[in-house]
């Protein structure tokens, strides 16, 4: 019997085991990866940017009827072709996109007079987006669609501008609230305007725009899944200083990762997110399919969740009791569902929060219990010890002063950079 005959018998006669996987893949470097089937099909597309959509708070949704949105996003990896994802996940009525364009952004540059180019684009890079070769599309409530591919030379770590014209009655009911990136809105159809200076006003959120892919066959994406600490709260706006941004820069510049292929980094954190209950946005368990598994080329997930469940236990009427066990069960479910799709999952320890408004000694006991479990469980394929990276060695229940943004819960720019530096790159390079 040939090798392939033996392999066929192994695969057909019983579920894929560690022995079968061992025939296919080199021995992984992480503690649990040897037991994980790695059968996710490689996509010719890889997510270079993404955001988790959430419902806009009722009563505060902006009216974009007859307006153009020009939204600025930051690509993690390069490509020669691009496609864009749009979401009407929380919309109450069909979303009509009358026209859509993508271009390289000049938002971070200045014009000849030295003034900021509000919403400016590199005109030579401007491309029309189509949808099954049509220039407009209507997205049903609850649905997500992707544009046709278009040729565009997207450099790694560059800013992109996605412009959409909304000709009909359109309320901004689907958004990512904490963009930490200034986008723009303007009256009328100005999707191809080289500059919106004097024509637009700033928007602090991303509306309807949920992802950007580049052609990168055989490569993969890392999905950063979490709450406001992943979303980047208290980092410097318009400078891409969240820890996933710092990880993307680190991967792009580290020669040790060259043989591992290209790794996109996609941030799907939602500020205020929780594992067990809805908060500012849907709970973690309810959104893993669309925010993680559905991302193009998704192969790895780093999960940093639970601190809001712990901090807000009283207002949520969750007695501490078995909270640690329930959080461990929830995190296990996240890992199991990602594993089901052939992904590798890395658990991240919860960072300190003493001094924060919702801190309590009992709550910190839960945090430490969950961290002990993350460091020792075989549920995950590896551990990222964010707690160790940013805590004060002399006072381990709180942030080191140089990493504290001032609210004692979120890092500053230096803290986010320290978190990214604490991620072992062998988690990815050892599993290609």
SEFITOR-977420 format. One record per residue: x negated, y, z negated of N, C-alpha, C in turn. Coordinates in steps of 0.1 Angstrom, whole numbers, padded with zeros to 4 digits, always signed. Each point is the difference from the previous one (the first is absolute). Layout:
<recs>
XYZXYZXYZ
...
</recs>
This chain:
<recs>
-0009-0012+0000+0009+0012+0000-0009+0012+0000
+0003+0009+0009-0008+0013+0001+0003+0009-0011
-0008+0010-0002+0002+0011-0010+0014+0006+0002
+0003+0003+0012+0013+0007+0003+0012-0010-0003
-0002-0013+0003+0011-0009-0004+0002-0001-0015
-0011+0000-0008+0001+0000-0014+0007+0013-0005
-0004+0011+0006+0006+0013-0004+0014+0000+0003
+0005-0006+0012+0014+0000+0003+0008-0008-0010
-0006-0012-0004+0007-0008-0010+0001+0007-0013
-0011+0007-0004+0001+0008-0013+0010+0010+0000
+0002+0008+0011+0009+0011+0001+0014-0005+0001
+0003-0011+0007+0013-0005+0002+0005-0008-0012
-0008-0008-0006+0004-0009-0010+0004+0006-0014
-0006+0012-0003+0003+0006-0013-0004+0015+0001
+0005+0008-0009-0003+0014+0000-0015+0003+0000
-0004+0011+0006-0014+0004+0001-0006+0000-0014
-0010-0007-0003-0007-0001-0013-0013+0007+0001
-0007+0000-0012-0013+0006+0000-0010-0008+0009
+0003-0013+0000-0009-0009+0008+0001+0004+0015
+0013+0001+0005+0002+0003+0014-0006+0014+0003
+0003+0010-0009-0005+0013+0003-0015+0000+0000
-0006-0009-0008-0015-0001+0000-0006-0004+0013
+0008-0008+0008-0004-0004+0013-0001+0012+0010
+0009+0010-0003+0001+0011+0009-0008+0012-0003
-0003+0002-0013-0006+0013-0004-0012-0003-0009
-0009+0010+0000-0012-0001-0009+0005+0002-0014
-0008-0006-0009+0004+0001-0015+0001+0015-0004
+0011+0004-0005+0002+0014-0004-0008+0004-0012
-0002+0012-0002-0008+0005-0012+0009+0003-0012
+0013+0001+0002+0009+0004-0011+0005-0012-0007
+0004+0001-0012+0003-0011-0009+0011-0009+0005
+0011+0007+0005+0012-0008+0004+0002-0002+0015
-0008+0006+0008+0002+0001+0014+0000-0014+0006
-0008-0010-0006-0001-0013+0006+0014-0007+0000
+0009+0004-0008+0013-0006+0000+0011+0007+0008
-0005+0010+0007+0010+0008+0008+0000-0003+0015
+0011-0004+0006+0001-0001+0014-0003+0013+0007
-0009+0000+0010-0003+0013+0006+0005-0002+0015
+0013+0000+0002+0006-0003+0013+0006+0012+0006
-0002+0012-0005+0007+0011+0006-0006+0003+0014
+0009+0001+0010-0005+0002+0014-0006+0013+0001
-0011+0001+0008-0007+0012+0002+0007+0009+0010
+0003+0012-0003+0007+0009+0009-0010+0008+0008
+0004+0003+0013-0009+0009+0007+0001+0014-0005
+0009+0003-0009+0002+0013-0006-0004-0001-0015
-0006+0011-0005-0003+0002-0014+0004+0013-0005
+0007+0000-0011+0004+0013-0006-0012+0009-0004
+0000+0012+0005-0011+0009-0004+0005+0010-0010
+0013+0002-0001+0006+0009-0010+0015-0005-0002
+0004+0002-0012+0014-0003-0003+0005+0007-0013
+0012+0000-0002+0006+0006-0013+0013-0008-0003
+0002-0002-0013+0013-0006-0004+0011+0010+0000
+0011-0004+0006+0012+0008+0001+0008-0001-0013
+0007+0011-0003+0008+0000-0012+0012+0009+0002
+0011-0002-0007+0011+0009+0002-0002+0014-0006
+0003+0010+0008-0001+0014-0005+0010+0002-0011
-0004+0007-0011+0010+0002-0010+0012+0008+0005
+0012-0006-0003+0012+0006+0005+0002+0014-0005
+0004+0009+0009+0002+0014-0003-0012+0008+0004
-0012-0007+0003-0012+0008+0003-0005-0003+0015
+0008-0008+0007-0005-0004+0013+0001+0012+0010
-0011+0003+0007-0001+0011+0009+0008-0003+0013
+0005+0011+0006+0007-0001+0012-0010+0003+0012
-0002-0010+0008-0010+0001+0011+0008+0001+0014
+0013+0003+0000+0007+0000+0012-0005+0010+0010
-0003-0004+0012-0006+0009+0010-0014+0004-0002
-0007-0007-0008-0014+0004-0004-0010-0010+0005
-0013+0004+0000-0011-0009+0003-0008-0002-0013
-0003-0012-0003-0009-0003-0011-0013-0004+0005
-0011+0007-0005-0013-0004+0004-0007-0005-0012
-0003-0013-0001-0005-0006-0012-0014-0005+0002
-0009+0004-0010-0014-0003+0001-0003-0012-0009
-0008-0010+0006-0004-0012-0007-0014-0002+0003
-0006-0009-0008-0015-0002+0000-0003-0015+0004
-0005-0002+0012-0004-0013+0004-0011-0006-0007
+0000-0013-0004-0011-0006-0007-0009-0007+0010
+0005-0006+0011-0009-0006+0010+0003+0005+0014
-0009-0002+0009+0000+0005+0013+0008-0010+0010
+0004+0006+0011+0006-0008+0011+0001+0008+0013
+0002-0007+0011+0002+0006+0013+0015+0001+0004
+0008-0007-0007+0015+0001+0002+0006+0001-0013
+0012+0006+0000+0007+0003-0013+0015-0003+0002
+0007-0003-0010+0014-0001-0001+0005+0005-0013
+0012+0005-0001+0005+0007-0012+0013-0007-0005
+0002-0001-0013+0012-0006-0006+0008+0012-0006
+0013-0001+0002+0010+0010-0005+0011-0008-0008
+0004+0006-0011+0010-0007-0009+0012+0009-0003
+0011-0006+0001+0013+0005-0005+0005-0008-0011
-0009-0005-0008+0003-0010-0011+0011+0005-0009
+0000+0012-0004+0010+0005-0010+0010+0010+0006
+0000+0001+0013+0009+0009+0007+0015-0004-0001
+0008+0010+0000+0015-0003-0001+0006+0000+0014
-0007+0004+0010+0005+0001+0014-0011-0003+0009
+0003-0003+0013-0011-0002+0010-0010+0012+0001
-0012-0004+0001-0011+0010+0002-0004+0001+0015
+0003+0012+0006-0003+0002+0014-0013+0008+0001
-0010-0007+0005-0013+0007+0003+0001+0004+0015
+0001+0012+0003+0001+0005+0013-0013+0000+0008
-0011+0002-0006-0013-0001+0006-0010-0002-0011
-0011-0006+0004-0011-0003-0010-0013+0000+0007
-0010+0006-0007-0014+0001+0006-0010-0004-0011
-0012-0004+0004-0011-0002-0010-0012+0007+0006
-0009+0005-0008-0012+0007+0004-0010+0000-0012
-0012+0003+0003-0010+0003-0010+0003+0013-0006
-0001+0001-0013+0004+0012-0007-0012+0009-0002
+0003+0014+0000-0011+0009-0003+0004+0008-0013
+0008-0006-0008+0005+0006-0012-0011+0005-0009
-0011-0008-0001-0011+0003-0009-0010+0009+0006
+0002+0005+0012-0009+0009+0007+0006+0014+0000
-0008+0010+0005+0004+0014+0001-0001+0004+0014
+0008+0011+0004+0000+0005+0013-0011+0010+0002
-0001+0007+0011-0011+0009+0003+0000+0012-0010
+0012+0003-0005+0001+0012-0009-0003-0004-0014
-0003-0014-0002-0003-0004-0014+0012-0004-0008
+0012+0000+0006+0012-0003-0007+0004-0015+0002
+0006-0006-0010+0004-0014+0001+0010-0002+0011
-0002-0010+0008+0009-0004+0011+0012-0008-0006
+0011+0006-0004+0011-0007-0006+0006-0010+0010
-0002-0012-0003+0006-0010+0009-0006-0001+0013
-0012+0004+0002-0007+0000+0013-0004-0014+0004
+0000-0002+0014-0005-0013+0005-0010+0003+0011
-0008-0011+0003-0009+0001+0011+0008-0003+0012
+0003+0010+0008+0009-0001+0011-0003-0011+0010
-0013-0002+0002-0004-0011+0010+0003-0014-0005
+0003-0001-0013+0003-0013-0006+0015-0003-0001
+0008+0010+0003+0014-0001-0002+0006-0011+0009
+0008-0009-0006+0006-0011+0007+0015-0001-0003
+0008-0003+0010+0014-0002-0002+0002-0015-0005
+0008-0001-0010+0004-0014-0005+0014-0003+0007
+0000-0013+0004+0013-0005+0006+0004-0012-0008
+0013-0004+0003+0006-0011-0007+0007-0009+0011
-0007-0011+0003+0004-0008+0011+0001+0008+0013
-0010+0009+0001-0002+0009+0012+0010+0011+0000
+0007+0002-0010+0010+0012-0001-0006+0011-0009
+0003+0012+0003-0006+0011-0008+0007+0003-0013
+0011-0006-0002+0007+0002-0013+0005-0013-0005
+0005+0000-0013+0005-0013-0006+0009+0004-0011
+0010-0009-0003+0009+0002-0011-0003-0012-0009
-0002+0003-0013-0004-0011-0010+0012-0001-0009
+0005-0012-0001+0012-0003-0008-0004+0002-0015
+0010+0003-0009-0002+0001-0014-0006-0014-0005
-0011+0002-0008-0006-0012-0006-0011-0006+0009
-0001+0005+0013-0009-0007+0009-0014+0007+0001
-0009-0007+0006-0014+0005+0003-0003-0004+0014
-0007+0009+0007-0003-0003+0014-0015+0004+0003
-0006-0006+0010-0013+0004+0004-0001+0005+0014
-0008+0010+0003-0001+0005+0013-0008-0009+0010
+0001+0003+0013-0009-0007+0009-0014+0004-0002
-0010-0009+0003-0014+0004-0001-0003+0012+0010
-0010+0008-0005-0004+0011+0009-0015+0001-0002
-0007+0003+0011-0015+0001-0001-0004+0013-0007
-0008-0001-0010-0005+0012-0007-0013-0005-0008
-0010+0007+0002-0013-0003-0007+0001+0006-0014
+0003-0009-0010+0002+0004-0014-0013-0003-0007
-0008+0010-0005-0012-0003-0008+0004-0004-0014
-0009-0008-0006+0002-0004-0014+0000+0012-0008
+0008+0000-0011+0000+0011-0010+0004+0013+0006
+0008+0000+0011+0005+0012+0006+0014+0004-0004
+0004+0012+0002+0014+0004-0002+0008+0000+0013
+0012-0006-0001+0009-0001+0011+0012+0009-0002
+0006+0004+0010+0012+0008-0001+0011-0007+0008
+0011-0003-0007+0011-0007+0006+0012+0010+0000
+0005+0004+0011+0011+0010+0001+0013-0007+0006
+0011+0003-0007+0013-0005+0004+0010+0011+0001
+0008+0000+0010+0011+0010+0001+0013-0007-0003
+0008+0007-0009+0012-0006-0005+0012+0009+0005
+0006-0004+0011+0010+0009+0006+0013+0000-0006
+0004-0010-0007+0013-0002-0006+0000+0004-0015
+0011-0002-0006+0001+0002-0015-0009-0010-0007
-0010+0005-0007-0010-0009-0006-0003+0005-0014
+0003-0008-0010-0004+0003-0014-0012-0009-0003
-0009+0005-0007-0013-0007-0004+0003-0009-0011
+0006-0011+0002+0004-0010-0010-0010-0011-0002
-0009-0002+0009-0011-0010-0001-0013+0007+0001
-0008-0001-0011-0012+0007-0001-0011-0007-0008
-0012+0005+0001-0010-0003-0011-0003+0013-0007
+0004+0001-0012+0001+0013-0007-0014+0006-0002
-0009-0008-0006-0013+0006-0003-0010-0002+0011
+0001+0008+0010-0009-0002+0011-0014+0005-0003
-0001+0010-0008-0013+0007-0003-0007+0003+0013
+0008+0003+0010-0005+0004+0013+0010+0010+0006
-0004+0012+0004+0009+0010+0005+0004-0004+0014
+0013-0001+0002+0006-0002+0013+0009+0013+0003
+0006+0000+0012+0007+0012+0004+0014-0003+0006
+0009+0010-0001+0012+0000+0007+0002+0013+0007
+0006-0001+0012+0003+0012+0008+0013-0001+0008
+0006+0011+0003+0013+0000+0007-0002-0004+0015
+0009-0008+0005-0001-0003+0014-0009-0012+0004
-0001-0002+0013-0008-0011+0004-0014+0005+0004
-0010-0002-0010-0013+0005+0002-0010-0011-0002
+0004-0012+0004-0009-0012-0002-0013+0001+0006
-0001+0007+0012-0013+0001+0007-0007+0014-0002
+0005+0008-0009-0006+0013-0002-0015-0002-0005
-0009+0007+0006-0014-0001-0005-0002+0005-0015
+0008+0009-0004-0001+0006-0013+0014+0004-0005
+0003-0002-0013+0012+0005-0005-0001+0012-0009
-0012+0007+0001-0003+0011-0008+0011+0011+0003
+0006+0005-0011+0011+0010+0001+0013-0006+0004
+0001-0013+0002+0013-0006+0005+0005-0010-0011
-0008-0003-0010+0004-0012-0008-0001+0004-0015
+0004-0010-0008-0001+0001-0014-0005-0013-0006
-0008+0000-0011-0006-0013-0004+0010-0009-0006
-0003-0013+0001+0008-0011-0006-0009-0008-0009
+0004-0003-0012-0009-0008-0009+0002-0015+0001
+0010-0004+0007+0003-0015+0001-0001-0004+0014
-0001-0014+0002+0001-0006+0013+0015-0005+0002
+0006+0004+0010+0014-0005+0003+0000-0009+0012
+0007-0011-0001+0002-0010+0011-0012-0007+0005
-0012+0005-0002-0012-0005+0005-0006-0010-0010
-0001-0013+0004-0004-0010-0009-0013-0007+0003
-0005+0001+0012-0012-0007+0003-0006+0004+0014
-0013-0002+0001-0007+0001+0013-0010-0012+0001
+0001-0006+0012-0009-0011+0003-0010+0003+0011
-0011-0006+0000-0010+0001+0011-0002-0014+0005
-0005-0001+0013-0003-0013+0005-0014-0004-0005
+0000-0011-0007-0012-0005-0006+0000-0015-0002
+0000-0007+0011+0003-0015+0000-0010-0007-0009
+0005-0009-0009-0008-0008-0008-0004+0007-0013
+0004+0012-0002-0003+0007-0012+0011+0000-0010
-0001+0006-0012+0009-0001-0010+0003+0013-0008
+0010+0000-0008+0003+0011-0008+0001-0004-0015
-0005+0010-0008+0002-0002-0015+0011+0009-0004
+0010-0005-0007+0011+0007-0005-0001+0003-0014
+0000+0013-0004-0001+0005-0013+0014+0002-0006
+0004-0008-0009+0014-0001-0004+0001+0005-0015
+0007+0011-0003+0001+0004-0013+0009+0012-0003
-0004+0008-0010+0008+0011-0005-0007+0013+0003
+0002+0010-0009-0006+0013+0003-0016+0000+0000
-0006-0010-0007-0014+0000-0001-0006-0005+0014
+0008-0008+0007-0003-0003+0013+0004+0010+0010
+0011+0007-0002+0006+0010+0008-0009+0012+0000
-0008+0002-0011-0011+0011+0000+0004+0012-0008
+0010-0001-0008+0005+0012-0008-0012+0006-0008
-0001+0013+0001-0010+0008-0007-0014+0000+0008
+0000-0006+0012-0012+0002+0008+0002+0012+0009
-0010+0005+0006+0000+0012+0007+0008-0001+0013
+0011+0008+0002+0008-0001+0012-0008+0004+0012
+0004-0007+0011-0006+0003+0014-0014-0004+0001
-0006-0008-0010-0014-0004+0001-0001-0015+0000
+0011-0008-0001-0001-0014+0000-0010-0006-0010
+0004+0003-0013-0009-0004-0011+0007-0011-0009
+0010-0007+0006+0006-0011-0008-0010-0012+0000
+0001-0009-0009-0010-0011+0000+0001-0009+0013
+0012-0002+0006-0001-0007+0013-0008+0008+0011
+0001+0013+0000-0008+0008+0009-0015-0002-0002
-0003+0000-0013-0015-0002-0003-0004-0014+0004
+0009-0010-0002-0004-0013+0004-0002-0001+0016
+0009+0007+0007-0002+0000+0015-0013+0007+0004
-0004+0010-0007-0013+0007+0003-0011-0010-0004
+0001-0007-0011-0010-0009-0004-0002-0011+0010
+0011-0006+0004-0001-0011+0010-0006+0005+0013
+0003+0012+0004-0005+0006+0013-0015+0002+0000
-0005+0003-0012-0014+0004-0001-0009-0011-0005
+0005-0011-0005-0008-0011-0006-0004-0010+0011
-0014-0001+0002-0005-0009+0010+0003-0015-0003
+0002-0002-0013+0003-0014-0004+0013-0006+0005
+0009+0009+0004+0013-0004+0005+0001-0002+0015
-0011+0004+0007+0001+0000+0015+0004-0014+0005
-0006-0011-0005+0003-0013+0005+0014-0005-0003
+0007+0007-0009+0013-0004-0005+0011+0005+0009
-0003+0007+0010+0011+0006+0008+0005+0013-0005
+0009+0006+0007+0006+0013-0004+0011-0003-0010
+0000+0009-0011+0011-0002-0010+0007+0014-0001
+0012+0000+0004+0009+0012-0003+0004+0000-0014
+0003+0012-0005+0005+0001-0014+0013+0008+0001
+0010-0006-0006+0014+0006+0001+0005+0002-0015
+0004+0012-0003+0004+0004-0013+0015-0001-0001
+0006-0009-0007+0014-0001-0002+0004+0002-0015
-0007+0008-0006+0003+0004-0014+0012+0009+0000
+0009+0000-0010+0011+0009-0002-0001+0005-0015
-0001+0013-0001-0001+0006-0013+0012-0004-0009
-0002-0004-0012+0011-0004-0009+0004-0014+0002
-0006-0008+0009+0005-0013+0003-0002-0010-0011
+0009-0009-0001+0000-0010-0010+0002-0014+0006
-0004-0010-0008+0001-0014+0005+0014-0005-0002
+0006+0003-0012+0013-0007-0004+0012+0008+0003
-0001+0013+0001+0012+0009+0002-0004+0010+0010
+0011+0005+0007-0002+0012+0009-0005+0012-0008
-0008+0008+0006-0004+0013-0007+0002+0011+0011
-0011+0007+0003+0000+0009+0011-0004-0009+0012
+0010-0006+0006-0001-0009+0010+0003-0014-0004
+0002-0009+0009+0004-0014-0003-0010-0007-0008
+0004-0010-0008-0009-0008-0008-0010-0008+0009
-0011-0003-0006-0011-0007+0008+0005-0013+0007
+0008-0008-0007+0004-0013+0005+0009+0002+0012
+0008+0011+0000+0009+0002+0011-0006+0005+0013
-0012+0005-0001-0006+0006+0012-0012-0006+0006
-0004-0012-0006-0012-0006+0005+0000-0005+0014
+0012-0004+0005+0001-0005+0013-0002+0011+0010
+0007+0012-0001-0002+0010+0010-0013+0008-0002
-0004+0002-0013-0012+0009-0002-0013-0007+0001
+0000-0014-0002-0013-0007+0000+0000-0010+0012
+0009-0010-0001-0001-0012+0009+0002+0005+0014
+0009+0010+0003+0003+0004+0013-0010+0009+0007
-0010+0004-0008-0011+0009+0006-0008-0008+0010
-0003+0006+0011-0008-0006+0010-0014-0004-0005
-0004-0013+0002-0013-0004-0004-0002-0002-0015
+0011+0001-0008-0002+0000-0014-0006-0014-0004
-0011+0000-0007-0006-0012-0004-0004+0000-0015
-0002+0012-0006-0003+0001-0014+0009+0010-0007
+0003-0003-0013+0007+0010-0008-0007+0002-0013
-0001+0012-0004-0005+0004-0013+0013+0005-0008
+0004-0006-0011+0012+0004-0006-0004+0007-0014
+0005+0012-0002-0002+0008-0012+0013+0005-0005
+0007-0008-0008+0014+0003-0004+0002-0004-0014
+0009+0007-0007+0005-0004-0014+0000+0012-0010
-0009+0010+0002-0002+0010-0010+0013+0008-0003
+0008+0002+0011+0013+0007-0002+0010-0009-0007
+0000-0013+0003+0009-0009-0008-0003+0001-0015
-0013+0000-0003-0004+0001-0014+0003+0013-0006
-0004+0011+0007+0002+0013-0006+0015+0004-0001
+0008-0004+0008+0014+0004+0000+0010-0011-0005
-0006-0009-0008+0008-0011-0006+0012+0005-0008
-0002+0011-0008+0011+0004-0009+0011+0006+0008
-0003+0009+0010+0011+0006+0008+0007-0010+0009
-0007-0011+0003+0006-0011+0008+0007-0011-0008
+0000+0002-0013+0006-0009-0009-0006-0014+0001
-0013+0000+0001-0008-0013+0001-0008-0002-0013
+0005-0007-0009-0007-0003-0012-0014-0007+0003
-0010+0004-0007-0013-0006+0003+0001-0015+0000
+0004-0006-0011+0002-0014+0000-0009-0008+0010
+0006-0005+0011-0007-0008+0010-0003+0008+0012
-0002+0013-0001-0003+0009+0011-0012-0005+0007
-0011-0003-0007-0012-0004+0006+0002-0013+0009
+0008-0009-0005+0003-0012+0007+0008+0003+0013
+0010+0009-0002+0008+0003+0012-0008+0007+0011
-0009+0009-0005-0009+0007+0010-0009-0011+0007
-0005-0009-0008-0009-0010+0006+0008-0009+0010
+0013-0002-0003+0008-0008+0010+0003+0008+0012
+0002+0014-0001+0002+0008+0011-0012+0001+0009
-0012+0002-0006-0012+0000+0008-0003-0013+0006
+0003-0011-0006-0001-0013+0006+0009-0001+0012
+0012+0005-0001+0009-0001+0012-0006+0008+0012
-0005+0012-0003-0007+0008+0010-0011-0008+0007
-0008-0007-0008-0011-0008+0006+0005-0012+0008
+0010-0006-0006+0005-0012+0007+0006+0003+0014
+0007+0012+0000+0007+0003+0013-0011+0005+0010
-0010+0006-0004-0011+0004+0009-0007-0013+0005
-0003-0009-0010-0006-0013+0004+0008-0008+0010
+0013+0001-0001+0008-0007+0009-0002+0004+0015
-0006+0012+0002-0003+0005+0013-0015+0000+0003
-0007-0008-0008-0014-0002+0003-0009+0011-0004
+0005+0009-0009-0008+0011-0005-0008-0004-0012
-0011+0007-0003-0007-0001-0012+0003+0012-0009
+0002-0003-0013+0005+0010-0009-0010+0002-0012
-0003+0013-0002-0009+0003-0011+0007+0009-0010
+0000-0005-0013+0006+0007-0011-0009+0011-0005
+0006+0011-0003-0008+0012-0005+0004+0002-0014
-0009+0002-0009+0003+0003-0014+0006+0014-0002
+0008+0001-0010+0007+0013-0002-0009+0010-0008
-0001+0012+0005-0009+0010-0005+0005+0005-0014
-0009+0006-0008+0004+0005-0013+0011+0012+0001
+0007+0001-0011+0010+0012+0001+0002+0006-0014
-0009-0002-0010+0001+0007-0013+0000+0015+0002
+0009+0007-0006+0001+0014+0002+0011+0004+0009
+0004-0009+0009+0011+0003+0009+0013+0001-0008
+0010+0007+0006+0012+0003-0007+0008-0012-0004
-0001-0011+0008+0008-0012-0004-0009-0011-0006
-0012+0004-0005-0008-0010-0007+0005-0004-0013
-0002-0012-0004+0003-0005-0014-0010-0012-0002
-0004-0002-0013-0009-0011-0003+0006-0013+0004
+0014-0002-0002+0006-0013+0004-0001-0002+0015
+0002+0011+0007+0000-0001+0015-0014-0003+0004
-0010+0006-0006-0014-0003+0004-0004-0015-0003
+0007-0005-0010-0002-0015-0003+0005-0008+0012
+0011+0004+0006+0005-0007+0011-0009+0002+0012
-0005+0012+0002-0010+0002+0011-0012-0009-0001
-0006-0001-0012-0011-0008-0002+0003-0015+0002
+0012-0004-0005+0004-0014+0003+0001-0003+0014
+0006+0009+0008+0001-0002+0015-0014+0000+0006
-0009+0009-0005-0013+0000+0006-0008-0013-0003
+0002-0005-0012-0007-0013-0003+0005-0011+0009
+0013+0000+0003+0006-0010+0009-0006+0002+0014
+0000+0013+0005-0005+0002+0013-0015-0005+0002
-0008+0002-0011-0014-0004+0001-0002-0015-0001
+0010-0007-0004-0002-0015-0002+0009-0009+0008
+0011+0006+0005+0010-0009+0007-0006-0005+0013
+0005-0011+0005-0003-0005+0013+0011+0004+0011
+0009+0008-0004+0010+0005+0009-0006+0008+0011
-0010+0008-0003-0007+0009+0010-0012-0006+0005
-0004+0005+0012-0012-0005+0007-0013+0007-0004
+0002+0010-0009-0012+0007-0005+0006+0012-0008
-0009+0007-0007+0003+0010-0010-0007+0013+0004
+0007+0011-0001-0006+0014+0001+0002+0006-0014
-0011+0003-0007+0001+0004-0014-0001+0016+0000
+0012+0006+0004+0001+0014-0001-0001+0006-0014
+0005-0008-0010+0000+0004-0014-0015+0002-0004
-0008-0009+0003-0014+0001-0004-0007+0011+0007
+0004+0003+0012-0007+0010+0009+0002+0014-0006
+0012+0003-0006+0003+0014-0003+0001+0003-0015
+0000-0010-0009+0002+0002-0014-0012+0006-0006
+0002+0006-0011-0011+0006-0008-0006-0011-0009
-0013-0004+0002-0006-0011-0007+0001+0002-0016
+0000+0013-0004+0001+0002-0015+0015+0000-0005
+0009+0003+0009+0014+0000-0003+0008-0007+0011
+0000-0013+0000+0004-0008+0012+0015+0001+0003
+0008+0006-0009+0014+0001+0002+0004+0013+0008
-0011+0008+0004+0003+0012+0007-0010+0001+0012
+0003+0009+0009-0009+0003+0011-0013+0006-0005
-0011-0004+0007-0012+0008-0001+0002+0014+0004
-0005+0010-0008+0003+0014+0003-0002+0004+0014
-0011-0005+0006-0004+0004+0014+0010-0005+0010
+0009-0010-0004+0009-0006+0010+0015+0004-0003
+0002+0008-0010+0014+0003-0005+0005+0013+0008
+0011-0001+0006+0006+0011+0007+0005+0011-0010
+0002-0004-0012+0005+0009-0010+0013-0005-0006
+0007-0009+0007+0013-0005-0006-0002-0013-0007
-0012-0005+0000-0004-0013-0007+0007-0012+0005
+0005+0001+0012+0006-0011+0007-0005-0002+0014
-0003+0011+0007-0005-0001+0013-0014+0004+0001
-0008-0006+0009-0014+0004+0002-0001+0013+0007
-0011+0007+0000-0003+0011+0009-0007-0006+0012
-0005+0009+0009-0007-0005+0012-0011-0009-0003
-0008+0004-0011-0012-0009-0003+0005-0013-0006
+0011+0000-0007+0006-0013-0005+0004-0009+0011
+0007+0006+0010+0005-0008+0011-0012-0006+0008
-0011+0008+0001-0012-0005+0007-0006-0012-0008
+0000+0002-0013-0006-0011-0009+0009-0013+0002
+0013+0002+0001+0008-0012+0002-0003-0007+0013
-0002+0008+0011-0003-0007+0012-0014-0006+0000
-0009+0006-0007-0014-0006-0002+0000-0013-0008
+0011-0002-0008+0000-0012-0008+0006-0012+0007
+0005+0002+0013+0006-0011+0007-0012-0009+0007
-0001-0012-0004-0011-0008+0006+0003-0003+0015
-0009+0005+0008+0003-0002+0015-0001-0015+0004
-0006-0008-0008+0000-0014+0003+0014-0007+0000
+0009+0007-0006+0014-0005+0000+0005-0001+0015
-0005+0009+0008+0004+0000+0014-0010-0006+0009
-0013+0003-0002-0010-0005+0009-0002-0015-0002
+0003-0006-0011-0001-0014-0002+0011-0008+0004
+0011+0006+0006+0011-0007+0004+0005+0003+0014
-0010+0002+0009+0003+0003+0014+0000-0013+0008
</recs>
